[in-house]
Amino acid sequence: MPTIARLPKSQIRIFGKEHPPPHFHIRANDGSKAAVTIMTLRVLAGEIPQPALSEALQWAEANRLLLMRLWKENNP
């Protein structure tokens, strides 16, 4: 799936054919990556700079329903 959101410090993505739990990926502008659960907003894997993580988590909290809908559409 294409990028869902382009933020000043990061991008938010959801991929198809993924493993549970429902999660999204953050790619920071420096190329670092992290996977984060949609429901708890906890980092599952990876590590990115704190400013990029904070920005992405703030966006994700405000858009949790969209993230879950897109997860379900791409991971039936």
N, C-alpha and C positions, 0 to 999 in steps of 0.2 A: 504494500500500500504506500502511496506517496506520503510525504510529510504532512502531518495534520496541522501543525502550527510552527511558524517561524518566529521565534522570539529574539530579542536583541543579543542574548548570550547563548542560545541553544535552539534546537529543533526537537519537536515531539513526533514520534512515529509509532505506528502499530503495524505489525507484520501478520500475515496469514500463516496457517499451519504451525502455530506456536503451542508450546506446552502450558498447562495451568501452573499457577493461578493466573487469572487475567492480569495482564501487565502491559506497559508501554515502554518505549525506549527513548532515552534522552541522548542526544549527541550535542556536546558542547562545541563551541566555535574552535576550540583548540584540538578537536578530533577525539577527545576522550568520550567514553560512553558509559551509560548505566541503564539497567532495567529496573522498573519500579512497579509495585503492585497498584492496581487501580483502587481497590477498596481501602487499603491501609496507608498508601503512599510511602511504603517502606522500600528501601533499596534492596533488590534481590541480588544483583550482581553489578560489578563494575564500580568505577569511581570517577567523579567529575569534580571540577572546582566548585566550592561552596556557593559562589554567586550564581553560577549557572544552575545548580541544583535548586537553590531557593526560588529562583525565577520560574523554573519548570514546575516545581511542586505547587507554587501559588497558582499558576495557570491550571494545573491538573485539578486542584481542589475546586476551582470555579467551574470546571468543565468535566467533572467526573461522569455525569450521565452520558455525555457525548462519547467519552472514552469507552465506557462500557458498551454502548450501542455499537460502536465501530469494532470493538473486540468481538462481540457476538456475530456481527456480519462477516468478519474475516476468519473466524474460528468456530464454525458451527459444530 
